[in-house]
Amino acid sequence: MTHWREMLRKKPLKVPDSFPDEVILLEIDDAVLLPKGQLPLTLELKQRSPFFKALSGDRLMGVVQVQKAFSGNPTLFKTGCLARIVAFSEGDEAAPFTILSGLVRFRIMDEFLGIDGVRRAKVTYEPYSFDHIEEGTEVVNRDAFIETIQGYCALLDLHPNWEEVLKTPDEILISALSMMCPFEAHEKQALLETATLQDRANVLTALMELACLKKQNHLGQIH
């Protein structure tokens, strides 16, 4: 079976000439999608209607994290990421599975329900119009940044392939860590809303160091 990362390499993402000012919203819990990132997602029941609506159209949707969950109408964060559906599969019994690729962040201007009952939003990309441009930026003091990652992984008993980690460009590495690390919803949102790659690296470093400190304090209390 072909790994989904290999599949994306063979079929690169096409960036639209222009971004829609009205998007279908896909609500997700405790996760964010970043520009140029890929989010594998097993679709929950509440996500299937908007997803299939987007799949039958231009395959674009706005991925937004839930801020507060209320029955029937959760409050969403105001910044999300426009995504393209790049892979989809469903079985007779398994829940539908998709891979979403991030294009550009947006700010929600207005939310509303369509006549089909699907949640939509009027959005602006102006604050993040640079997202789909290749940065080619490296973080300051990469060695110290890698040391922080290693300490975080060791304390949380995580075992990444360090050979691959060390070869990964900064932007891809920081995006992957921001999306994958088990941070709180507001912490993930802070990573999403950072202006530059260096800002995101700084926030990520601070969150990892804070998580390590909390873990150490907890272990100290046990002993």
N, C-alpha and C positions, 0 to 999 in steps of 0.2 A: 504493500500500500504506500502510495506517495505521500510523504510528509507535507503538511499544508504550507510550510515555509518554502519548500521546493516548488510547490505549485504556484505560489505567488511570484517567485523569481522567474519562472517560465512564462508567466502571463502578467507583465508589469501593469501597475495601476495607471489608468488614464485620468488625468486631471481635467475636469470640465472647463470649457472656455469661460464660462461665467457660472456663478453659484446662485442657486434659487433663493429668493427673498422670503419664500414660504416653504417650510419643511414639515414633514411628518416627524413626530417626536417618538423616540424609543427610550423609555424610562428604564434605567438600570440602578441596581442597589450596590453601594460600596465598591464601585469600579468607575474608572474613567477611560476614555479613548483619547489618545493624543495624535496630532498630525503626524503622518508617516508611520504611525503605529498600527499594529494588527491586533484585533480583539476577537479571540475565539469565544463563542457564546452559545450555550445551550438555552434555547428560548423557553421562558416560562409562559404559562397560559396568557397572562396579561400582556405579554409582548408580541404575541403571534398575530393579532389583528393588524396593528400598525406595520409589523414586519412584512406580512404578505401583501399589504397595500403598496408598500414601497417596492417590493419584489416584482409586482405586476406593472410598475411604472418605470421610473428612471433609475431605480435601485439606489437612490440617495435618501438618507434619513438623518435626522439630528439626534445624536446620542447625548442624553442628559442624565446626570446623576440625581437620584431622589434625595432631597434634603430632609424632609419630614414626611413620614407615611401616614396618611389619613385614609380611611376607608373610601374607596371610589375616586378620590381626587388628591393624590399626594402633591406636596409642595416640591417644586424642582429648583435646583440651583439655576442661576440666570446665564451661566456660561456653559456651553456644550461644544461638541465637535461634529461637524458634518462628516458623514461616513458613506462610503460606497460598499454595497454588498458584493463581495468578490467570490464567495463560495457558499454553497448551501446544500444540505442533505437532510433527508428525512426517511425514516423506516416505518414499518408497520406498527412497531411497538415503541421504538426509541423516540425521545423528544427531538424536535427539529434542531439542527445544529447549523450555525452560520459562522463565517469569518467576515468581520467588518474592517475596512481600512480607513484610517483617519485622513481627512483632506485638509480642513481648515477649521479653526475655532470660530464660534459665533457668540453673539450676545442676543438673548431673547428680548424682543421689544414688546410683544403681545402674544398671549396664548388664547386659543379658542378650540372648540370642538367642531369638526366638520359634520356635514349632514350624515356621514357614514358612522359617526360616533368615534372617529379616530382623532386623537389629540394632535394639534398642529400649532405652529408658532410663526409669527413674523419675526425675522431675524436680521441682524446687521453683522457684516464681517469686517467692518472698518477698523475696529481696534486690533484685529489679528490678520490683516490683509497680507502680511509677509509670511504667513505660515507655510504656504505651498512652494516657497522659494528655497532652494538648497542653501543652507547656511555655511556648511564647511567649517564650522567653528569647533574649536577644542576648548575644554575647560582648563582653567588655571590650576596648576599643580595636580596633574592627573594621578601621580603616584600616591599622594595623600588621600585622594578621592577613592582609589582602589583599596587602600588600607582600611578606610572606613567601611567599604562594602565587605571586605573580608572579615572584619571584626563583627559586623552585623550578622553575616551568614553563620559564622562560628557560634555566636551566642544563641542564635535561633535554630541551630542544628540544620542549616540549609546547605546543600551540597551541589552548587552549580559546576559546570564544566569550566574550570578556571582558564584552561588553554583558549577556549572560545571567548570567554569574557575579556581576556587581555587583548584579543585581536579585534574586538568589536569597536567600531567608531563611537566616539563620545555621544553623539546625538541619539543613535540607536540604543546604546546601552542605557542612557538616562531615561529615555522614553519607556523602555522595557521594564526597568526597575520601578519607575513611577506607577506603572500600570499593574505590576505583579506583586509588589510588596504589600503585606497585610496591614496597611495603615487605615486609620479611621476615615469616614466619608469626608469630613471637613479638611483633613490633611491631604487626601487625594485631590480634592478640589483646589486647594492652594497650589499644588503642583501643576494642575491643569492651567491655572490662571497666571502663572509666572510669565513675564514679558520676554525674557531671553533664555537661552540654553544655560548660561552661567548662573542666572537667577534660579533656574530649576535645579541645577546641581547643588547650589548653596542650600536651598530648602530641603532637598533630598538628604544631604549630609546632616543637616540639623535634625531631621526626623529620625534618621538611622541612629544618630548619637543619643537622642532622647529615648528611643526604644531600647537601646542597649543599657542605658542608665536605669530605666524602669525594671528591666529584666534582672539586672545585677542587684538592685534594691530588694526585689521580690525574693531572689535566691538567698540574699543575706538574712531576710526575715525568717525564712524556712530553717536556716541553720542557726 
